[in-house]
Amino acid sequence: MNGGAWRQEAAALGRLAGPLVLSQLAQVGMTALDTWMVAPLGPDALAAVGLGGALHVGAWVISGGVLLGMTPLVSQAAGAGANERAAAVWNAGLLWAALLSVPLGAVSLFGEVVALALGQSPDVAANAGAYLRGLLPGVPALLLFFAARQYLEGLGRSRPPMVLMLLGLGLNALLNRVLIYGVPGGLPAYGFVGSAYATSAVRVLLAVGALAYVYGNPAMRPRMRWPDGALVAAVGRIGAPAALMLGVEIALFTGAALLVGRYGAVALGAHQLVTTWTTTTFMAALGVALAGGIRVGHHLGVRRSDGVRRAVVLTYGGSLGVMALCAAAFALMPRPLLGLFTDDPRLLDLGARLLGVATVFQLFDGAQVAGACLLRGAADTRVPMVLAAVAYLGVGLPTAYALGELASAGPLGVWWGKAMGLGTAALLLALRVRGRLLGAASLRPVAVAIGTE
């Protein structure tokens, strides 16, 4: 075993993963900040932000997820030293960002109609629609910034997006305070809609900052050209299954929330508290996994099979290690963690039991996200999407219903069903990684990414 090569790979992975973890946590932080700053306005405002945000995120994952197809193409081109091809992927991503703004913008524009179609009351739907319309001006900027993130991270430059995200988090807090509650003698208070205006403003500034970095850096400034049709198609071919894979995972978690909601407000409240913690810890594993996928792309670009294998092993080790630490925290101090949000004994009691289940599936979640991102780094997204659908929709949701409803295990049964879905996904994706990245006799990059098509 070449110890030096392993140390070099671990260092490269760590340099990428650290900023990626912070970027993901900043993203979650913006959502949490909006909820926290709107909460004093009362339940109607929270319902508007909650429902509007859920509709927006669902549409964003399906549409913006297509841009994930950029990352393996950029990373493989960068690994091969084909910088012109990486820049051409950027141009293809810009076109996709413009096109995807249409469906995402439509959800923002017609959010009230969508909410009514989903059976929400007219008042709740009207408020959610107002919130979504406040997000509309920032939709193109959101997609543009996300495209820039895929381009920069694929090149191995994960720090600039992190800096922008952290600055955006601070700016979001300031603008929320001003636009939600107003400035005496100056700006009026826009209430919960002010939170949407703040989010849109931050997204525009993030996009401007990303563009300034991309085009202001002579070492990486891409040429403005009409996108290469083959690369445009490749981004969609890789990105669309990746987006659908995220969609079926969201379906599992949304379906579980709906099932838990059948057991009343206390059950749903405890579910939300625990989900807040599991989402936060997941972001750490996701950052490591994203870094691993980028490293796989870099190695594939130069057909370095041994480098791919090192990246796979270290990514699984890092992701599982992070989640093992989080699982230990959940097991050792469930009530203190939940007590940061509430002192209601009913929420603490049920939440502690749900956190016990979450302790188990932390490792499953870390393994499945590692597998998904590593395979995406090799531009392998179609089969993983099918495997995810089998795990989440074929195993997870039916098991959650069977345990929660038929076996009368209630919210705990639903959470064990989620754990079964994540465990199945982790196993299936690990088998795919073994065959595709560890067991393959030879590994080849995507031809169009390095200009050999």
C-alpha positions as CSV (number, residue, x, y, z in Angstrom):
1,M,0.0,0.0,0.0
2,N,1.3,3.4,-1.0
3,G,0.9,5.4,2.2
4,G,2.0,8.7,0.6
5,A,-0.7,8.4,-2.0
6,W,-3.3,7.7,0.6
7,R,-2.2,10.7,2.7
8,Q,-2.3,12.9,-0.4
9,E,-5.8,11.8,-1.3
10,A,-7.0,12.3,2.2
11,A,-5.6,15.8,2.2
12,A,-7.1,16.7,-1.2
13,L,-10.5,15.3,0.0
14,G,-10.3,17.3,3.2
15,R,-9.5,20.6,1.4
16,L,-12.5,20.1,-0.8
17,A,-14.8,18.8,1.9
18,G,-14.3,21.5,4.6
19,P,-15.7,24.3,2.5
20,L,-18.4,22.1,1.1
21,V,-19.7,21.2,4.5
22,L,-19.8,24.9,5.6
23,S,-21.6,25.8,2.4
24,Q,-24.2,23.1,3.0
25,L,-24.6,24.2,6.6
26,A,-25.0,27.9,5.5
27,Q,-27.7,26.8,3.1
28,V,-29.6,25.1,5.9
29,G,-28.9,28.1,8.2
30,M,-30.7,30.5,5.8
31,T,-33.8,28.4,6.0
32,A,-33.7,28.1,9.7
33,L,-33.0,31.8,10.1
34,D,-36.1,32.6,8.0
35,T,-38.3,30.4,10.2
36,W,-36.8,31.8,13.5
37,M,-37.2,35.4,12.4
38,V,-40.8,35.0,11.1
39,A,-41.9,32.9,14.2
40,P,-42.8,36.0,16.3
41,L,-45.4,37.0,13.7
42,G,-47.5,34.0,14.7
43,P,-48.8,30.7,13.3
44,D,-50.3,32.2,10.1
45,A,-46.9,33.7,9.1
46,L,-45.2,30.4,9.9
47,A,-47.7,28.4,7.9
48,A,-47.1,30.7,4.9
49,V,-43.3,30.4,5.1
50,G,-43.6,26.6,5.8
51,L,-45.9,25.8,3.0
52,G,-44.5,28.2,0.5
53,G,-41.0,27.1,1.3
54,A,-41.9,23.4,0.9
55,L,-43.5,24.1,-2.5
56,H,-40.4,26.1,-3.6
57,V,-37.9,23.6,-2.4
58,G,-39.7,20.7,-4.1
59,A,-39.8,22.5,-7.4
60,W,-36.2,23.7,-6.9
61,V,-34.8,20.2,-6.3
62,I,-36.5,18.8,-9.4
63,S,-35.5,21.7,-11.7
64,G,-32.2,22.9,-10.2
65,G,-31.1,19.3,-9.6
66,V,-30.5,19.0,-13.4
67,L,-27.5,21.3,-12.9
68,L,-25.8,18.6,-10.9
69,G,-25.0,17.1,-14.3
70,M,-22.4,19.8,-14.7
71,T,-20.1,18.7,-11.8
72,P,-18.9,15.3,-13.2
73,L,-18.3,16.9,-16.6
74,V,-16.3,19.8,-15.2
75,S,-14.3,17.6,-12.7
76,Q,-13.4,15.1,-15.4
77,A,-12.4,17.8,-17.8
78,A,-10.3,19.5,-15.1
79,G,-8.7,16.2,-14.2
80,A,-7.7,15.7,-17.8
81,G,-6.3,19.2,-18.1
82,A,-9.0,20.1,-20.6
83,N,-9.8,23.5,-19.2
84,E,-11.5,24.7,-22.4
85,R,-13.9,21.8,-22.2
86,A,-14.6,22.7,-18.5
87,A,-15.4,26.3,-19.6
88,A,-17.7,24.9,-22.3
89,V,-19.6,23.0,-19.6
90,W,-20.1,26.3,-17.8
91,N,-21.7,27.8,-20.9
92,A,-24.0,24.8,-21.2
93,G,-24.9,25.2,-17.5
94,L,-25.8,28.9,-18.1
95,L,-28.3,27.8,-20.8
96,W,-29.8,25.2,-18.5
97,A,-30.1,27.7,-15.7
98,A,-32.0,30.1,-18.0
99,L,-34.3,27.3,-19.2
100,L,-34.9,25.9,-15.7
101,S,-35.9,29.3,-14.4
102,V,-39.2,29.0,-16.3
103,P,-40.8,26.0,-14.4
104,L,-39.4,27.2,-11.1
105,G,-40.6,30.7,-11.7
106,A,-44.0,29.4,-12.7
107,V,-44.4,27.6,-9.3
108,S,-43.5,30.9,-7.6
109,L,-45.9,32.9,-9.8
110,F,-48.8,30.5,-9.4
111,G,-48.1,29.2,-5.9
112,E,-51.5,30.0,-4.6
113,V,-53.2,27.9,-7.3
114,V,-50.9,25.0,-6.6
115,A,-51.6,25.3,-2.8
116,L,-55.3,25.3,-3.4
117,A,-55.0,22.3,-5.7
118,L,-53.3,20.4,-2.9
119,G,-56.3,21.0,-0.6
120,Q,-55.0,23.9,1.5
121,S,-57.5,26.4,2.8
122,P,-57.9,29.7,0.9
123,D,-56.3,31.8,3.6
124,V,-53.2,29.6,3.9
125,A,-53.0,29.3,0.1
126,A,-53.2,33.0,-0.4
127,N,-50.4,33.7,2.2
128,A,-48.2,31.0,0.7
129,G,-48.8,32.4,-2.8
130,A,-47.7,35.9,-1.5
131,Y,-44.6,34.4,0.0
132,L,-43.8,32.6,-3.3
133,R,-44.3,35.7,-5.4
134,G,-41.7,37.4,-3.1
135,L,-39.2,34.7,-4.1
136,L,-39.9,35.1,-7.8
137,P,-37.3,37.9,-8.5
138,G,-34.5,35.7,-7.1
139,V,-35.3,32.6,-9.1
140,P,-32.9,33.2,-12.1
141,A,-30.2,34.3,-9.7
142,L,-30.7,31.1,-7.6
143,L,-30.1,28.9,-10.6
144,L,-27.2,31.0,-11.9
145,F,-25.4,30.8,-8.5
146,F,-26.0,27.1,-8.3
147,A,-24.6,26.6,-11.8
148,A,-21.5,28.7,-10.7
149,R,-21.2,26.4,-7.6
150,Q,-21.1,23.3,-9.8
151,Y,-18.5,24.8,-12.1
152,L,-16.2,26.1,-9.3
153,E,-16.6,23.0,-7.2
154,G,-16.0,20.7,-10.2
155,L,-12.7,22.6,-10.7
156,G,-11.8,21.9,-7.1
157,R,-12.4,25.5,-6.0
158,S,-14.9,24.9,-3.2
159,R,-13.8,27.8,-1.0
160,P,-15.2,30.8,-3.1
161,P,-18.8,29.5,-3.0
162,M,-18.4,28.8,0.8
163,V,-17.3,32.4,1.4
164,L,-20.2,33.7,-0.6
165,M,-22.7,31.5,1.2
166,L,-21.4,32.5,4.7
167,L,-21.6,36.2,3.7
168,G,-25.1,35.6,2.3
169,L,-26.1,34.0,5.6
170,G,-25.1,37.2,7.5
171,L,-26.7,39.5,4.9
172,N,-29.9,37.4,5.1
173,A,-30.2,38.0,8.8
174,L,-29.8,41.8,8.3
175,L,-32.2,42.1,5.5
176,N,-34.8,39.8,7.3
177,R,-34.7,42.2,10.2
178,V,-35.2,45.3,8.0
179,L,-37.8,43.9,5.6
180,I,-39.9,41.8,8.0
181,Y,-40.2,44.3,10.7
182,G,-39.4,47.6,8.9
183,V,-37.4,50.6,9.9
184,P,-39.3,53.4,11.9
185,G,-39.5,56.5,9.8
186,G,-38.0,54.6,6.8
187,L,-39.0,51.2,5.4
188,P,-42.5,49.7,6.1
189,A,-42.8,46.3,7.7
190,Y,-43.5,43.7,5.0
191,G,-44.1,40.9,7.4
192,F,-43.5,37.3,6.3
193,V,-43.3,38.5,2.7
194,G,-40.3,40.6,3.7
195,S,-38.5,37.3,4.4
196,A,-39.0,36.3,0.8
197,Y,-37.8,39.7,-0.5
198,A,-34.7,39.3,1.7
199,T,-34.0,35.8,0.2
200,S,-34.4,37.1,-3.3
201,A,-32.0,40.0,-2.7
202,V,-29.4,37.7,-1.2
203,R,-29.7,35.3,-4.1
204,V,-29.1,38.2,-6.6
205,L,-26.1,39.3,-4.7
206,L,-24.7,35.7,-4.5
207,A,-25.1,35.4,-8.3
208,V,-23.3,38.7,-8.9
209,G,-20.5,37.6,-6.6
210,A,-20.1,34.3,-8.3
211,L,-20.1,35.9,-11.7
212,A,-17.5,38.4,-10.6
213,Y,-15.3,35.6,-9.3
214,V,-15.6,33.4,-12.4
215,Y,-15.1,36.2,-15.0
216,G,-12.7,38.3,-12.9
217,N,-10.2,35.5,-12.5
218,P,-7.8,35.4,-15.5
219,A,-6.7,31.9,-14.7
220,M,-10.2,30.4,-15.3
221,R,-12.2,33.1,-17.1
222,P,-14.4,31.2,-19.6
223,R,-15.1,32.5,-23.1
224,M,-18.6,33.6,-23.9
225,R,-19.7,31.3,-26.6
226,W,-23.0,29.7,-27.7
227,P,-23.2,26.4,-25.7
228,D,-21.9,23.2,-27.3
229,G,-25.0,21.1,-28.1
230,A,-23.3,17.8,-27.1
231,L,-22.5,19.2,-23.7
232,V,-25.9,20.7,-23.2
233,A,-27.4,17.2,-23.9
234,A,-24.8,15.6,-21.6
235,V,-25.7,17.9,-18.7
236,G,-29.3,17.0,-19.1
237,R,-28.6,13.3,-19.5
238,I,-26.6,13.1,-16.3
239,G,-28.5,15.8,-14.3
240,A,-32.1,14.7,-15.0
241,P,-31.8,11.3,-13.3
242,A,-29.9,12.9,-10.4
243,A,-32.7,15.4,-9.9
244,L,-35.3,12.6,-10.0
245,M,-33.2,10.6,-7.5
246,L,-33.4,13.6,-5.1
247,G,-37.1,13.8,-5.8
248,V,-37.8,10.2,-4.7
249,E,-35.8,10.8,-1.6
250,I,-37.8,13.9,-0.8
251,A,-40.9,11.8,-1.5
252,L,-39.9,9.4,1.3
253,F,-39.3,12.2,3.8
254,T,-42.5,14.1,2.8
255,G,-44.6,10.9,2.9
256,A,-43.2,10.1,6.3
257,A,-44.1,13.6,7.6
258,L,-47.7,13.2,6.3
259,L,-48.0,9.8,8.0
260,V,-46.7,11.2,11.3
261,G,-49.1,14.1,11.0
262,R,-52.0,11.6,11.3
263,Y,-51.0,11.2,15.0
264,G,-51.5,14.8,16.0
265,A,-49.7,18.0,16.6
266,V,-47.4,16.6,19.3
267,A,-46.2,13.8,17.0
268,L,-45.6,16.2,14.1
269,G,-43.9,18.7,16.4
270,A,-41.5,16.0,17.7
271,H,-40.9,14.8,14.2
272,Q,-40.0,18.3,13.0
273,L,-37.6,18.8,15.9
274,V,-35.7,15.6,15.2
275,T,-35.8,16.2,11.5
276,T,-34.0,19.6,12.1
277,W,-31.2,17.7,13.8
278,T,-30.9,14.9,11.2
279,T,-31.0,17.4,8.4
280,T,-28.1,19.4,10.0
281,T,-26.0,16.3,10.6
282,F,-26.7,15.1,7.1
283,M,-25.1,18.2,5.6
284,A,-21.8,17.3,7.1
285,A,-21.9,13.9,5.4
286,L,-23.1,15.4,2.2
287,G,-20.1,17.8,2.1
288,V,-17.7,14.9,2.4
289,A,-19.6,12.9,-0.2
290,L,-19.7,15.8,-2.7
291,A,-16.0,16.2,-2.3
292,G,-15.5,12.5,-3.0
293,G,-17.6,12.7,-6.2
294,I,-15.4,15.6,-7.4
295,R,-12.2,13.6,-6.6
296,V,-13.6,10.6,-8.5
297,G,-14.2,12.9,-11.5
298,H,-10.6,14.3,-11.3
299,H,-9.1,10.8,-11.3
300,L,-11.4,9.6,-14.1
301,G,-10.2,12.5,-16.2
302,V,-6.7,10.9,-16.4
303,R,-8.0,7.3,-16.1
304,R,-6.3,6.9,-12.7
305,S,-8.1,3.8,-11.4
306,D,-6.1,3.5,-8.2
307,G,-6.9,7.2,-7.4
308,V,-10.6,6.4,-7.9
309,R,-10.4,3.5,-5.5
310,R,-8.6,5.6,-2.8
311,A,-11.3,8.4,-3.2
312,V,-14.1,5.8,-2.8
313,V,-12.6,4.3,0.4
314,L,-11.8,7.6,2.0
315,T,-15.2,9.1,1.1
316,Y,-17.1,6.2,2.7
317,G,-14.8,6.4,5.7
318,G,-15.2,10.1,6.1
319,S,-18.9,10.2,5.6
320,L,-19.5,7.2,7.9
321,G,-17.1,8.6,10.5
322,V,-18.9,11.9,10.7
323,M,-22.3,10.2,11.0
324,A,-21.0,7.9,13.7
325,L,-20.0,10.9,15.8
326,C,-23.4,12.4,15.3
327,A,-25.1,9.1,16.1
328,A,-23.1,9.0,19.4
329,A,-24.3,12.5,20.2
330,F,-27.9,11.5,19.6
331,A,-27.6,8.4,21.7
332,L,-25.8,10.1,24.6
333,M,-27.7,13.3,25.0
334,P,-31.0,13.3,23.2
335,R,-32.9,15.4,25.6
336,P,-30.3,18.2,25.9
337,L,-30.2,18.4,22.1
338,L,-34.0,18.6,21.8
339,G,-34.1,21.0,24.8
340,L,-32.3,23.6,22.7
341,F,-35.7,24.0,20.9
342,T,-38.4,23.2,23.5
343,D,-39.1,22.5,27.1
344,D,-42.4,20.8,26.4
345,P,-42.2,17.4,28.2
346,R,-44.4,15.7,25.6
347,L,-42.2,16.8,22.7
348,L,-39.1,15.9,24.6
349,D,-40.3,12.4,25.5
350,L,-41.4,11.4,21.9
351,G,-38.6,13.3,20.3
352,A,-36.0,11.4,22.4
353,R,-37.5,8.1,21.2
354,L,-37.5,9.3,17.5
355,L,-33.9,10.4,18.0
356,G,-33.1,6.9,19.1
357,V,-34.2,5.6,15.7
358,A,-32.3,8.4,14.0
359,T,-29.2,7.2,15.8
360,V,-29.5,4.0,13.8
361,F,-30.1,5.5,10.4
362,Q,-27.3,8.1,10.7
363,L,-24.9,5.5,9.3
364,F,-27.4,4.4,6.6
365,D,-27.8,8.0,5.6
366,G,-24.1,8.6,5.5
367,A,-23.5,5.5,3.4
368,Q,-26.3,6.2,0.9
369,V,-25.2,9.8,0.2
370,A,-21.6,8.7,-0.2
371,G,-22.6,6.1,-2.8
372,A,-24.9,8.5,-4.7
373,C,-22.2,11.2,-4.9
374,L,-19.4,8.9,-5.8
375,L,-21.4,7.4,-8.7
376,R,-22.5,10.9,-9.8
377,G,-18.8,11.8,-10.0
378,A,-18.5,9.0,-12.6
379,A,-21.6,10.4,-14.4
380,D,-23.5,7.3,-13.3
381,T,-27.0,8.5,-12.4
382,R,-29.6,6.5,-14.3
383,V,-29.2,3.2,-12.5
384,P,-28.7,4.9,-9.1
385,M,-32.0,6.7,-9.6
386,V,-33.8,3.4,-10.2
387,L,-32.1,1.9,-7.1
388,A,-33.2,4.9,-5.0
389,A,-36.8,4.6,-6.3
390,V,-36.8,0.9,-5.3
391,A,-35.4,1.7,-1.8
392,Y,-37.4,4.8,-1.0
393,L,-40.7,4.2,-2.8
394,G,-40.7,0.4,-2.9
395,V,-39.3,-0.3,0.6
396,G,-39.2,2.8,2.8
397,L,-42.7,4.3,2.3
398,P,-44.6,1.0,2.4
399,T,-42.7,-0.2,5.5
400,A,-43.3,3.2,7.2
401,Y,-47.1,2.8,6.5
402,A,-47.1,-0.9,7.5
403,L,-45.3,-0.3,10.8
404,G,-47.0,3.0,11.7
405,E,-50.5,2.1,10.7
406,L,-51.0,-1.7,10.3
407,A,-48.6,-2.6,13.2
408,S,-49.9,0.3,15.3
409,A,-46.3,1.4,16.1
410,G,-47.3,5.1,15.4
411,P,-44.6,7.7,14.7
412,L,-41.8,5.3,15.8
413,G,-43.0,2.8,13.2
414,V,-42.9,5.5,10.5
415,W,-39.3,6.4,11.5
416,W,-38.2,2.7,11.4
417,G,-39.7,2.6,7.9
418,K,-37.5,5.5,6.9
419,A,-34.6,3.7,8.3
420,M,-35.4,0.7,6.3
421,G,-35.5,2.8,3.1
422,L,-32.2,4.5,3.8
423,G,-30.6,1.2,4.7
424,T,-31.8,-0.4,1.5
425,A,-30.5,2.5,-0.5
426,A,-27.2,2.4,1.2
427,L,-26.8,-1.3,0.4
428,L,-27.9,-1.1,-3.2
429,L,-25.7,1.9,-4.0
430,A,-22.7,0.3,-2.3
431,L,-23.1,-2.7,-4.5
432,R,-23.3,-0.4,-7.5
433,V,-20.1,1.5,-6.4
434,R,-18.3,-1.8,-5.9
435,G,-19.2,-3.0,-9.5
436,R,-18.8,0.4,-11.2
437,L,-15.9,2.0,-9.4
438,L,-14.0,-0.7,-7.5
439,G,-14.6,-3.9,-9.6
440,A,-14.3,-2.4,-13.1
441,A,-11.3,-3.6,-15.1
442,S,-10.9,-0.1,-16.6
443,L,-12.5,3.3,-15.9
444,R,-13.1,5.8,-18.5
445,P,-14.3,9.5,-18.4
446,V,-17.3,10.8,-20.3
447,A,-15.9,11.3,-23.8
448,V,-17.7,14.6,-24.3
449,A,-16.2,16.0,-21.1
450,I,-12.7,15.8,-22.3
451,G,-13.3,16.5,-26.0
452,T,-12.7,13.0,-27.4
453,E,-16.3,12.3,-28.5
